[in-house]
Amino acid sequence: MVDARVSLNKYTNHVLAVVKAKYDLNDKSEAINKFVETYGENEVEKEVKDSYIKKLLKIEEEHFRKHGYRHTSIKDLRKEIEGK
């Protein structure tokens, strides 16, 4: 568990109060956790899939085969990754 001190705007505070009441939670920390459990996967996957790791390793292998350890721009790397 991680402790965090947060500053909430009025709307966020209201949303957390509603989530807390709706799910009969003990505090706003539980409300934040519930909210993130519900909507977090829209932003970040909970666990990285094996297929994704394999894809990244393949891209890395192909990149080093083509370019070695030469500097590659972020723009070119993005094209290479998103093109696959």
C-alpha positions in Angstrom: 0.0 0.0 0.0 1.2 3.5 -0.8 0.3 6.5 1.3 -0.3 9.7 -0.6 -1.5 13.2 0.3 -3.6 14.7 -2.5 -5.3 18.0 -3.1 -8.7 17.6 -4.7 -10.8 20.2 -6.5 -14.4 20.7 -5.5 -15.8 18.5 -8.4 -13.3 15.6 -7.7 -14.2 15.7 -4.0 -17.9 15.5 -4.9 -17.4 12.6 -7.3 -15.4 10.7 -4.6 -18.1 11.4 -2.0 -20.7 9.9 -4.4 -18.6 6.8 -5.2 -18.0 6.4 -1.4 -21.7 6.5 -0.7 -22.8 4.5 -3.7 -20.5 1.5 -2.8 -20.8 2.0 1.0 -17.0 2.5 1.4 -15.3 3.6 4.5 -13.3 6.6 3.2 -12.2 8.5 0.1 -9.1 6.3 -0.2 -11.4 3.3 -0.8 -13.4 5.5 -3.2 -10.3 6.4 -5.2 -9.3 2.7 -5.4 -12.8 1.7 -6.5 -12.8 4.5 -9.2 -9.4 3.4 -10.5 -10.5 -0.3 -10.5 -13.5 0.6 -12.5 -12.0 3.1 -15.0 -8.2 2.6 -14.8 -7.9 0.0 -17.6 -9.1 2.8 -20.0 -5.6 4.3 -19.4 -3.3 1.5 -18.3 -3.6 -2.3 -18.5 -3.3 -4.0 -15.1 -0.8 -6.5 -16.3 1.3 -6.6 -19.4 0.3 -9.4 -21.7 2.9 -11.9 -22.8 2.1 -11.2 -26.5 2.9 -7.6 -25.9 6.3 -8.4 -24.3 7.1 -10.8 -27.3 6.1 -8.0 -29.7 8.4 -5.5 -28.0 11.3 -8.0 -27.9 10.8 -8.7 -31.6 10.8 -5.0 -32.4 14.0 -4.5 -30.4 15.7 -7.4 -32.1 14.8 -6.1 -35.5 15.8 -2.6 -34.6 19.3 -3.7 -33.4 19.7 -5.9 -36.4 19.0 -3.0 -38.8 20.6 -0.1 -36.8 22.9 -1.5 -34.2 23.6 0.9 -31.4 23.3 4.1 -33.6 21.2 6.9 -32.3 17.6 6.8 -33.5 15.2 9.7 -33.2 12.1 9.3 -31.1 10.1 10.1 -34.3 11.7 7.2 -36.2 11.3 4.8 -33.2 7.6 5.8 -33.0 7.1 5.1 -36.7 8.8 1.7 -36.3 6.8 0.7 -33.3 3.4 2.0 -34.5 3.9 0.6 -38.0 3.8 -3.0 -36.7 
